[in-house]
């Protein structure tokens, strides 16, 4: 329930004045990845240049009210098969994908069937190593499935939220530019995006951004990253994503 304006009488001067009453339905969520002092940064594999990759980090849930947190997950894709002709195809992974219907994922790699690349919503999970996405089957291929760490809005949490994300990370090689963007389901949030050029390899730099977004019940919020220069990896030291309803 959004805050609404009400009216009360001021006992001091007997005048009526407007006020915003307190609400008991404050919703917020936080998830973060932390590297201890002296610890090694965690590498995020970049499989394809100029393509968004989900942040596959085993992040930690912070304070959450009205949101459900889930850690990142990645798997190699062993094969692709037709599910419904012209409508959907089935993906087989080399290990347990740990996905559920409705979750957003990214497909990277796929050197033969490049139309399999991109962002998708899991339609169903026939088995622990199979899932279905919408798209036209064009033949089998191999690639990578990535699910970012996510915050999912529980029932009753719909509203307008302020989203903030930040990270400190190291590029594998110098003069590499990375772009980070927030996503709502499989929609790019162009108002919550940033990019940074790493002019020195192995030196952590910080990138952050904030913006507003309308979230519905059941929506997923997550982060993706693209290497705008080449297909070299990036290593994450710290990463945070949080949201609060306005």
N, C-alpha and C positions, 0 to 999 in steps of 0.2 A: 504494500500500500504506500503510495507516495505521500509526502508531507503535504498538508493542506492548510490554508489560512483560515483562522477562526477569529472570533471577536469576544472580548471580555471587558468588564467594567473596572476601571482603576478606582480603588477605594479611597485614594488620597484626594482626587479631584472630581470624582463621580463621572469621569469622561469614559467613553468607549474607545477601545484601541484594538488594533489588529495584532495577532501574534501567530506564530507557528508552533503548534503543540508538539511535544516530544512523541516520537513513534517508536514502537517496540520491534520494528521489522528492519533494522539496519543490516544490510547485506554487504559482504566484502569477501575477498579471497586473496591469498598470497601463496606463491610457490617460489622456491629459490634453490640455487645450486652453489655450494660453497667449497672452496679448496683451502685446506689448512695451510698456515704459513710454512713454507719450505716444501710443500707438496707439489707434485707434478700436475700441470694443467691437463684437462681431459680433451683428447682429440675428437673433433667431429669430422667425419669423412665427407669430403665433397666428391661426388661421383661424376657430376656433369657441370661444366661451367655455365653461368648465366641461367641457372635453374634453381628454384627454391627448394631447400632441404629442411625438413622438420628438425627442430632442436631435440635430438635424441639424448636427453640427459636424465639420469636418475635423480630428479629434483626432490626436494623436501617440501611438504605442505607446511605453510605458516599458519597464521590465524585465518580461519575460514568460517563464514556464516552464510548459508544458502548456496554454497558451491562445493563440488566434489573434486578432489585432486587426484590425478593419476600420473605416474612416472612415464618417461619416454621408453620406447621400444623400437628395435630395428631387427630386420631379418633379410637374408638374401632370398630372392625369388628364383625358384628352380624352373618354373614353367607357367604358361598361360594357356587356358583352354576356353572354348566357347561355352557360355552358359545359356543365354537366350539370343538367338540370331539377331544381329543388328541392335541389340539392346544392352547386353551385359556380358562380361566375361569373368571367368573364375581364375584366381591366382593361387598357386601352390608355393608355399614357403619351405625353406629347408629345416625350419624349427617351429616351435609353438609360437604363433603370432600374437597371442594374448589380446586379440581385438574383440570388440563387440559391435553389433550393428549400430550405425549412427556416428561412429567415430571418424574424424578426419585424418587422412594420411597423405604422405607424399610418395610418389614413384619417381625414382631416379635411375640412371644407367640406361638400360634398354637401347643398345646401340643399333639394333635392327628395326624394331617397331617403336619409333620415337613418339608416336601418338599415345603410347602407354604412359609417357612421362606426365607429371603434373600433380595436382591436388585432387583427391577423391574422397567420397563418403562411403564407408563400408555399408553395403546393403544387407548382407547376411554372412554368416560364418558356418558353412556346412560341416567343417571339422576344425580341429586345433591347428591344422596346417593349410587350411583353405579358406578363402574369403571371396566375396563377389563385389564388383564395382560396376557402375554404368559405363558403357562404351562399346564400340564395335570391335569384335575379335578379328584380328588380321593375321593370326599365326602366332606360334609360341615364341618366347624370347626370355632372357634372363635379365634381372635388374635388382633393385633394392626397394624394400618397403620401410618407411620410417614413420613412426607416430611420435609426435612431440609430447613433452609433459604438458598436461592440460588442466584447465579449470572449467568444469561443466556447471551450468546454472541449474539448480534444483527447482522443483515446482514451487511457484510463488515468488521467485527471485527476479522476474522480468523487470526491466527498468533501464534508465540511462546511467552509464557508469564511466568514471574516469579511470583510464588504464595507463599504467606506467611500466615501462620495462627498461632495464639497464644490464650491461654486461661489461666485463673486462676480459680481453682475449688476446691471443698471440697468433700472428700469421706464420705459416711455415716458411715462406720466402718473403723478401722485401718487395715493396711497391705493389702490394696486392690490395684491392678494394673489395670490401664485403658490405652487403646491404642486409639489414635486419628489419623485418616487418611483422606486425601483429596480424593475426588472422581470426576471423569469426566463422566457424565451420570451414568452408573452403573459399570464403570471400577475403580478398586482400583488404586490409584496413589501411588505405593510402594515407590517412591522416595520422597514422601511428607508425612511422617508418623513419629509419635513419641509415646512413652509411658512413664508413670510415676507411681511410687509406692507411695501411700499415707500411710505413716507409722504412722500418727496421724490423727484420725477422726476429722472432722470439722475444720481443718486448711488449708487455701488455699495455693496451690502450683501452680507454673507456668510451662506450657509446650508450646513449640513452635517448628516450623519447616518451611523449605522453599525448593523450588525446581522449576524446569522448566517443562512446559507441552505445547504440541501443541493443540490449541483449534480451532475448526471449527465453522462456523456460526451455531447458534442454540444449541450449546453444553451447558450443565449445569455443574457448578462447585459448590460443596457442601462438607460438613464435616460429618463424621460418627464416632461413638465411640463404643468400645467394652469393657466390663468388663471382664478381663482375669482371675479373681479370683472366682467370684460368681455372683449372680444376684441382688446385692444391688445397690442402686441408687447413683447418683453423683449430686452435686449442683454447678451450674455455677455462678461465680461472674462477670467475664468479658470474652469476646470472640471477636476475630477480624479475618477477612479473607480479604485479598486484593490481587490484581493482577495487573500487568502492563506489557505491551508488550515490548519485547526486540528487 
